[in-house]
Amino acid sequence: MTSRREDQYRQLGLTIAYYRKLRGLTQMQLAEGVNLSRTHISNLEAPNMPTSISLEKLFDIADILEVPISRLFEFKE
């Protein structure tokens, strides 16, 4: 994975964590809502663990977090 991709994965994970916390959800609650393990959600949100995820699951996460999918990709520069 290129350095640029690693940064994008990191930013995606941090954005998911931000909206999850904003909604008052635990990693376990989000994981259960999208049928993933808590460990997978934890790895996804961890800034030092670039973790892949399917588009289907990203759409599910956006639905649970009640944000448009595009919001998950609005990275801060």
Jmol script that loads the backbone (N, CA, C; Angstrom):
load data "model"
ATOM      1  N   MET A   1       0.851  -1.177   0.000  1.00  0.00           N
ATOM      2  CA  MET A   1       0.000   0.000   0.000  1.00  0.00           C
ATOM      3  C   MET A   1       0.896   1.238   0.000  1.00  0.00           C
ATOM      4  N   THR A   2       0.543   2.186  -0.838  1.00  0.00           N
ATOM      5  CA  THR A   2       1.352   3.397  -0.921  1.00  0.00           C
ATOM      6  C   THR A   2       1.133   4.278   0.296  1.00  0.00           C
ATOM      7  N   SER A   3       2.069   5.157   0.498  1.00  0.00           N
ATOM      8  CA  SER A   3       1.976   6.080   1.628  1.00  0.00           C
ATOM      9  C   SER A   3       0.703   6.920   1.538  1.00  0.00           C
ATOM     10  N   ARG A   4       0.359   7.338   0.328  1.00  0.00           N
ATOM     11  CA  ARG A   4      -0.848   8.156   0.137  1.00  0.00           C
ATOM     12  C   ARG A   4      -2.097   7.375   0.531  1.00  0.00           C
ATOM     13  N   ARG A   5      -2.166   6.118   0.123  1.00  0.00           N
ATOM     14  CA  ARG A   5      -3.318   5.283   0.477  1.00  0.00           C
ATOM     15  C   ARG A   5      -3.384   5.063   1.986  1.00  0.00           C
ATOM     16  N   GLU A   6      -2.244   4.836   2.594  1.00  0.00           N
ATOM     17  CA  GLU A   6      -2.234   4.644   4.041  1.00  0.00           C
ATOM     18  C   GLU A   6      -2.811   5.863   4.742  1.00  0.00           C
ATOM     19  N   ASP A   7      -2.459   7.042   4.268  1.00  0.00           N
ATOM     20  CA  ASP A   7      -2.986   8.270   4.855  1.00  0.00           C
ATOM     21  C   ASP A   7      -4.495   8.364   4.652  1.00  0.00           C
ATOM     22  N   GLN A   8      -4.974   7.956   3.481  1.00  0.00           N
ATOM     23  CA  GLN A   8      -6.411   7.997   3.215  1.00  0.00           C
ATOM     24  C   GLN A   8      -7.168   7.001   4.091  1.00  0.00           C
ATOM     25  N   TYR A   9      -6.610   5.796   4.260  1.00  0.00           N
ATOM     26  CA  TYR A   9      -7.235   4.820   5.150  1.00  0.00           C
ATOM     27  C   TYR A   9      -7.284   5.372   6.577  1.00  0.00           C
ATOM     28  N   ARG A  10      -6.182   5.997   7.002  1.00  0.00           N
ATOM     29  CA  ARG A  10      -6.121   6.574   8.353  1.00  0.00           C
ATOM     30  C   ARG A  10      -7.191   7.649   8.522  1.00  0.00           C
ATOM     31  N   GLN A  11      -7.298   8.522   7.537  1.00  0.00           N
ATOM     32  CA  GLN A  11      -8.285   9.594   7.613  1.00  0.00           C
ATOM     33  C   GLN A  11      -9.712   9.057   7.592  1.00  0.00           C
ATOM     34  N   LEU A  12      -9.948   8.033   6.779  1.00  0.00           N
ATOM     35  CA  LEU A  12     -11.280   7.422   6.748  1.00  0.00           C
ATOM     36  C   LEU A  12     -11.631   6.853   8.122  1.00  0.00           C
ATOM     37  N   GLY A  13     -10.691   6.139   8.725  1.00  0.00           N
ATOM     38  CA  GLY A  13     -10.925   5.563  10.048  1.00  0.00           C
ATOM     39  C   GLY A  13     -11.184   6.614  11.113  1.00  0.00           C
ATOM     40  N   LEU A  14     -10.409   7.687  11.071  1.00  0.00           N
ATOM     41  CA  LEU A  14     -10.606   8.769  12.041  1.00  0.00           C
ATOM     42  C   LEU A  14     -11.945   9.465  11.837  1.00  0.00           C
ATOM     43  N   THR A  15     -12.364   9.583  10.594  1.00  0.00           N
ATOM     44  CA  THR A  15     -13.660  10.206  10.299  1.00  0.00           C
ATOM     45  C   THR A  15     -14.799   9.323  10.804  1.00  0.00           C
ATOM     46  N   ILE A  16     -14.693   8.024  10.595  1.00  0.00           N
ATOM     47  CA  ILE A  16     -15.705   7.094  11.110  1.00  0.00           C
ATOM     48  C   ILE A  16     -15.756   7.181  12.636  1.00  0.00           C
ATOM     49  N   ALA A  17     -14.604   7.203  13.276  1.00  0.00           N
ATOM     50  CA  ALA A  17     -14.553   7.307  14.743  1.00  0.00           C
ATOM     51  C   ALA A  17     -15.208   8.604  15.208  1.00  0.00           C
ATOM     52  N   TYR A  18     -14.941   9.699  14.507  1.00  0.00           N
ATOM     53  CA  TYR A  18     -15.518  10.996  14.866  1.00  0.00           C
ATOM     54  C   TYR A  18     -17.049  10.932  14.843  1.00  0.00           C
ATOM     55  N   TYR A  19     -17.610  10.450  13.742  1.00  0.00           N
ATOM     56  CA  TYR A  19     -19.072  10.402  13.634  1.00  0.00           C
ATOM     57  C   TYR A  19     -19.684   9.365  14.566  1.00  0.00           C
ATOM     58  N   ARG A  20     -18.964   8.277  14.827  1.00  0.00           N
ATOM     59  CA  ARG A  20     -19.465   7.277  15.772  1.00  0.00           C
ATOM     60  C   ARG A  20     -19.593   7.893  17.163  1.00  0.00           C
ATOM     61  N   LYS A  21     -18.553   8.608  17.579  1.00  0.00           N
ATOM     62  CA  LYS A  21     -18.579   9.242  18.898  1.00  0.00           C
ATOM     63  C   LYS A  21     -19.621  10.353  18.956  1.00  0.00           C
ATOM     64  N   LEU A  22     -19.768  11.085  17.853  1.00  0.00           N
ATOM     65  CA  LEU A  22     -20.774  12.148  17.782  1.00  0.00           C
ATOM     66  C   LEU A  22     -22.179  11.583  17.990  1.00  0.00           C
ATOM     67  N   ARG A  23     -22.419  10.373  17.497  1.00  0.00           N
ATOM     68  CA  ARG A  23     -23.719   9.709  17.651  1.00  0.00           C
ATOM     69  C   ARG A  23     -23.849   9.002  18.997  1.00  0.00           C
ATOM     70  N   GLY A  24     -22.755   8.980  19.787  1.00  0.00           N
ATOM     71  CA  GLY A  24     -22.808   8.343  21.095  1.00  0.00           C
ATOM     72  C   GLY A  24     -22.786   6.826  21.029  1.00  0.00           C
ATOM     73  N   LEU A  25     -22.191   6.276  19.974  1.00  0.00           N
ATOM     74  CA  LEU A  25     -22.136   4.824  19.813  1.00  0.00           C
ATOM     75  C   LEU A  25     -20.776   4.289  20.234  1.00  0.00           C
ATOM     76  N   THR A  26     -20.768   3.095  20.786  1.00  0.00           N
ATOM     77  CA  THR A  26     -19.514   2.397  21.063  1.00  0.00           C
ATOM     78  C   THR A  26     -19.084   1.666  19.793  1.00  0.00           C
ATOM     79  N   GLN A  27     -17.838   1.229  19.780  1.00  0.00           N
ATOM     80  CA  GLN A  27     -17.381   0.419  18.653  1.00  0.00           C
ATOM     81  C   GLN A  27     -18.221  -0.853  18.540  1.00  0.00           C
ATOM     82  N   MET A  28     -18.590  -1.426  19.665  1.00  0.00           N
ATOM     83  CA  MET A  28     -19.397  -2.650  19.657  1.00  0.00           C
ATOM     84  C   MET A  28     -20.776  -2.393  19.054  1.00  0.00           C
ATOM     85  N   GLN A  29     -21.391  -1.283  19.408  1.00  0.00           N
ATOM     86  CA  GLN A  29     -22.709  -0.966  18.852  1.00  0.00           C
ATOM     87  C   GLN A  29     -22.636  -0.770  17.338  1.00  0.00           C
ATOM     88  N   LEU A  30     -21.615  -0.067  16.874  1.00  0.00           N
ATOM     89  CA  LEU A  30     -21.442   0.119  15.437  1.00  0.00           C
ATOM     90  C   LEU A  30     -21.175  -1.222  14.766  1.00  0.00           C
ATOM     91  N   ALA A  31     -20.308  -2.018  15.352  1.00  0.00           N
ATOM     92  CA  ALA A  31     -19.976  -3.332  14.788  1.00  0.00           C
ATOM     93  C   ALA A  31     -21.221  -4.206  14.652  1.00  0.00           C
ATOM     94  N   GLU A  32     -22.032  -4.226  15.700  1.00  0.00           N
ATOM     95  CA  GLU A  32     -23.256  -5.031  15.654  1.00  0.00           C
ATOM     96  C   GLU A  32     -24.218  -4.499  14.600  1.00  0.00           C
ATOM     97  N   GLY A  33     -24.285  -3.180  14.458  1.00  0.00           N
ATOM     98  CA  GLY A  33     -25.190  -2.573  13.488  1.00  0.00           C
ATOM     99  C   GLY A  33     -24.835  -2.873  12.042  1.00  0.00           C
ATOM    100  N   VAL A  34     -23.553  -3.120  11.786  1.00  0.00           N
ATOM    101  CA  VAL A  34     -23.121  -3.386  10.409  1.00  0.00           C
ATOM    102  C   VAL A  34     -22.629  -4.821  10.226  1.00  0.00           C
ATOM    103  N   ASN A  35     -22.824  -5.642  11.258  1.00  0.00           N
ATOM    104  CA  ASN A  35     -22.467  -7.064  11.192  1.00  0.00           C
ATOM    105  C   ASN A  35     -20.972  -7.278  10.926  1.00  0.00           C
ATOM    106  N   LEU A  36     -20.147  -6.572  11.686  1.00  0.00           N
ATOM    107  CA  LEU A  36     -18.699  -6.759  11.676  1.00  0.00           C
ATOM    108  C   LEU A  36     -18.253  -7.008  13.113  1.00  0.00           C
ATOM    109  N   SER A  37     -17.045  -7.486  13.282  1.00  0.00           N
ATOM    110  CA  SER A  37     -16.526  -7.664  14.639  1.00  0.00           C
ATOM    111  C   SER A  37     -16.089  -6.308  15.202  1.00  0.00           C
ATOM    112  N   ARG A  38     -16.103  -6.213  16.534  1.00  0.00           N
ATOM    113  CA  ARG A  38     -15.622  -4.989  17.165  1.00  0.00           C
ATOM    114  C   ARG A  38     -14.153  -4.778  16.835  1.00  0.00           C
ATOM    115  N   THR A  39     -13.410  -5.873  16.739  1.00  0.00           N
ATOM    116  CA  THR A  39     -11.988  -5.782  16.398  1.00  0.00           C
ATOM    117  C   THR A  39     -11.803  -5.155  15.021  1.00  0.00           C
ATOM    118  N   HIS A  40     -12.651  -5.524  14.066  1.00  0.00           N
ATOM    119  CA  HIS A  40     -12.532  -4.948  12.721  1.00  0.00           C
ATOM    120  C   HIS A  40     -12.802  -3.443  12.759  1.00  0.00           C
ATOM    121  N   ILE A  41     -13.820  -3.031  13.506  1.00  0.00           N
ATOM    122  CA  ILE A  41     -14.115  -1.598  13.651  1.00  0.00           C
ATOM    123  C   ILE A  41     -12.946  -0.904  14.338  1.00  0.00           C
ATOM    124  N   SER A  42     -12.412  -1.521  15.378  1.00  0.00           N
ATOM    125  CA  SER A  42     -11.269  -0.951  16.092  1.00  0.00           C
ATOM    126  C   SER A  42     -10.078  -0.781  15.153  1.00  0.00           C
ATOM    127  N   ASN A  43      -9.789  -1.810  14.365  1.00  0.00           N
ATOM    128  CA  ASN A  43      -8.680  -1.730  13.409  1.00  0.00           C
ATOM    129  C   ASN A  43      -8.936  -0.669  12.348  1.00  0.00           C
ATOM    130  N   LEU A  44     -10.173  -0.557  11.916  1.00  0.00           N
ATOM    131  CA  LEU A  44     -10.538   0.442  10.912  1.00  0.00           C
ATOM    132  C   LEU A  44     -10.296   1.857  11.439  1.00  0.00           C
ATOM    133  N   GLU A  45     -10.632   2.078  12.695  1.00  0.00           N
ATOM    134  CA  GLU A  45     -10.485   3.407  13.298  1.00  0.00           C
ATOM    135  C   GLU A  45      -9.063   3.709  13.760  1.00  0.00           C
ATOM    136  N   ALA A  46      -8.244   2.688  13.935  1.00  0.00           N
ATOM    137  CA  ALA A  46      -6.884   2.890  14.449  1.00  0.00           C
ATOM    138  C   ALA A  46      -6.020   3.601  13.406  1.00  0.00           C
ATOM    139  N   PRO A  47      -5.397   4.715  13.781  1.00  0.00           N
ATOM    140  CA  PRO A  47      -4.624   5.487  12.813  1.00  0.00           C
ATOM    141  C   PRO A  47      -3.397   4.762  12.266  1.00  0.00           C
ATOM    142  N   ASN A  48      -2.908   3.755  12.963  1.00  0.00           N
ATOM    143  CA  ASN A  48      -1.696   3.074  12.515  1.00  0.00           C
ATOM    144  C   ASN A  48      -1.961   1.691  11.928  1.00  0.00           C
ATOM    145  N   MET A  49      -3.240   1.385  11.636  1.00  0.00           N
ATOM    146  CA  MET A  49      -3.593   0.063  11.118  1.00  0.00           C
ATOM    147  C   MET A  49      -4.454   0.192   9.867  1.00  0.00           C
ATOM    148  N   PRO A  50      -3.855   0.465   8.704  1.00  0.00           N
ATOM    149  CA  PRO A  50      -4.661   0.563   7.484  1.00  0.00           C
ATOM    150  C   PRO A  50      -5.441  -0.737   7.261  1.00  0.00           C
ATOM    151  N   THR A  51      -6.749  -0.671   7.339  1.00  0.00           N
ATOM    152  CA  THR A  51      -7.609  -1.848   7.254  1.00  0.00           C
ATOM    153  C   THR A  51      -8.623  -1.644   6.131  1.00  0.00           C
ATOM    154  N   SER A  52      -8.723  -2.624   5.269  1.00  0.00           N
ATOM    155  CA  SER A  52      -9.660  -2.503   4.147  1.00  0.00           C
ATOM    156  C   SER A  52     -11.082  -2.825   4.605  1.00  0.00           C
ATOM    157  N   ILE A  53     -12.029  -2.324   3.815  1.00  0.00           N
ATOM    158  CA  ILE A  53     -13.440  -2.550   4.100  1.00  0.00           C
ATOM    159  C   ILE A  53     -14.197  -2.466   2.773  1.00  0.00           C
ATOM    160  N   SER A  54     -15.239  -3.237   2.649  1.00  0.00           N
ATOM    161  CA  SER A  54     -16.004  -3.236   1.397  1.00  0.00           C
ATOM    162  C   SER A  54     -16.861  -1.977   1.293  1.00  0.00           C
ATOM    163  N   LEU A  55     -17.199  -1.630   0.077  1.00  0.00           N
ATOM    164  CA  LEU A  55     -18.094  -0.482  -0.135  1.00  0.00           C
ATOM    165  C   LEU A  55     -19.445  -0.726   0.513  1.00  0.00           C
ATOM    166  N   GLU A  56     -19.930  -1.949   0.443  1.00  0.00           N
ATOM    167  CA  GLU A  56     -21.214  -2.295   1.063  1.00  0.00           C
ATOM    168  C   GLU A  56     -21.195  -1.967   2.553  1.00  0.00           C
ATOM    169  N   LYS A  57     -20.102  -2.332   3.233  1.00  0.00           N
ATOM    170  CA  LYS A  57     -20.000  -2.060   4.669  1.00  0.00           C
ATOM    171  C   LYS A  57     -19.847  -0.566   4.936  1.00  0.00           C
ATOM    172  N   LEU A  58     -19.156   0.158   4.048  1.00  0.00           N
ATOM    173  CA  LEU A  58     -19.054   1.613   4.213  1.00  0.00           C
ATOM    174  C   LEU A  58     -20.426   2.267   4.113  1.00  0.00           C
ATOM    175  N   PHE A  59     -21.246   1.807   3.162  1.00  0.00           N
ATOM    176  CA  PHE A  59     -22.609   2.335   3.056  1.00  0.00           C
ATOM    177  C   PHE A  59     -23.402   2.008   4.321  1.00  0.00           C
ATOM    178  N   ASP A  60     -23.224   0.790   4.847  1.00  0.00           N
ATOM    179  CA  ASP A  60     -23.907   0.404   6.087  1.00  0.00           C
ATOM    180  C   ASP A  60     -23.469   1.294   7.252  1.00  0.00           C
ATOM    181  N   ILE A  61     -22.174   1.552   7.350  1.00  0.00           N
ATOM    182  CA  ILE A  61     -21.654   2.416   8.420  1.00  0.00           C
ATOM    183  C   ILE A  61     -22.251   3.812   8.305  1.00  0.00           C
ATOM    184  N   ALA A  62     -22.272   4.362   7.090  1.00  0.00           N
ATOM    185  CA  ALA A  62     -22.856   5.691   6.885  1.00  0.00           C
ATOM    186  C   ALA A  62     -24.326   5.704   7.311  1.00  0.00           C
ATOM    187  N   ASP A  63     -25.057   4.626   6.989  1.00  0.00           N
ATOM    188  CA  ASP A  63     -26.474   4.541   7.385  1.00  0.00           C
ATOM    189  C   ASP A  63     -26.614   4.552   8.902  1.00  0.00           C
ATOM    190  N   ILE A  64     -25.822   3.736   9.587  1.00  0.00           N
ATOM    191  CA  ILE A  64     -25.897   3.667  11.053  1.00  0.00           C
ATOM    192  C   ILE A  64     -25.524   5.018  11.672  1.00  0.00           C
ATOM    193  N   LEU A  65     -24.519   5.669  11.090  1.00  0.00           N
ATOM    194  CA  LEU A  65     -24.066   6.957  11.620  1.00  0.00           C
ATOM    195  C   LEU A  65     -24.948   8.117  11.176  1.00  0.00           C
ATOM    196  N   GLU A  66     -25.903   7.809  10.290  1.00  0.00           N
ATOM    197  CA  GLU A  66     -26.854   8.807   9.774  1.00  0.00           C
ATOM    198  C   GLU A  66     -26.144   9.995   9.136  1.00  0.00           C
ATOM    199  N   VAL A  67     -25.152   9.673   8.286  1.00  0.00           N
ATOM    200  CA  VAL A  67     -24.446  10.695   7.513  1.00  0.00           C
ATOM    201  C   VAL A  67     -24.400  10.233   6.059  1.00  0.00           C
ATOM    202  N   PRO A  68     -24.399  11.171   5.117  1.00  0.00           N
ATOM    203  CA  PRO A  68     -24.212  10.776   3.720  1.00  0.00           C
ATOM    204  C   PRO A  68     -22.839  10.122   3.555  1.00  0.00           C
ATOM    205  N   ILE A  69     -22.755   9.121   2.698  1.00  0.00           N
ATOM    206  CA  ILE A  69     -21.487   8.415   2.502  1.00  0.00           C
ATOM    207  C   ILE A  69     -20.359   9.381   2.154  1.00  0.00           C
ATOM    208  N   SER A  70     -20.674  10.437   1.429  1.00  0.00           N
ATOM    209  CA  SER A  70     -19.645  11.401   1.024  1.00  0.00           C
ATOM    210  C   SER A  70     -18.979  12.053   2.232  1.00  0.00           C
ATOM    211  N   ARG A  71     -19.700  12.185   3.350  1.00  0.00           N
ATOM    212  CA  ARG A  71     -19.131  12.778   4.562  1.00  0.00           C
ATOM    213  C   ARG A  71     -17.940  11.989   5.079  1.00  0.00           C
ATOM    214  N   LEU A  72     -17.973  10.682   4.871  1.00  0.00           N
ATOM    215  CA  LEU A  72     -16.878   9.850   5.369  1.00  0.00           C
ATOM    216  C   LEU A  72     -15.574  10.111   4.619  1.00  0.00           C
ATOM    217  N   PHE A  73     -15.697  10.755   3.454  1.00  0.00           N
ATOM    218  CA  PHE A  73     -14.513  11.037   2.630  1.00  0.00           C
ATOM    219  C   PHE A  73     -14.142  12.514   2.602  1.00  0.00           C
ATOM    220  N   GLU A  74     -14.737  13.289   3.471  1.00  0.00           N
ATOM    221  CA  GLU A  74     -14.382  14.711   3.581  1.00  0.00           C
ATOM    222  C   GLU A  74     -13.229  14.825   4.556  1.00  0.00           C
ATOM    223  N   PHE A  75     -12.032  14.569   4.051  1.00  0.00           N
ATOM    224  CA  PHE A  75     -10.838  14.584   4.883  1.00  0.00           C
ATOM    225  C   PHE A  75     -10.355  15.988   5.119  1.00  0.00           C
ATOM    226  N   LYS A  76      -9.880  16.222   6.331  1.00  0.00           N
ATOM    227  CA  LYS A  76      -9.261  17.510   6.634  1.00  0.00           C
ATOM    228  C   LYS A  76      -7.859  17.505   6.052  1.00  0.00           C
ATOM    229  N   GLU A  77      -7.483  18.612   5.444  1.00  0.00           N
ATOM    230  CA  GLU A  77      -6.154  18.710   4.822  1.00  0.00           C
ATOM    231  C   GLU A  77      -5.101  18.996   5.847  1.00  0.00           C
TER     232      GLU A  77
END
end "model"
wireframe off; spacefill off
backbone 0.3
color backbone group
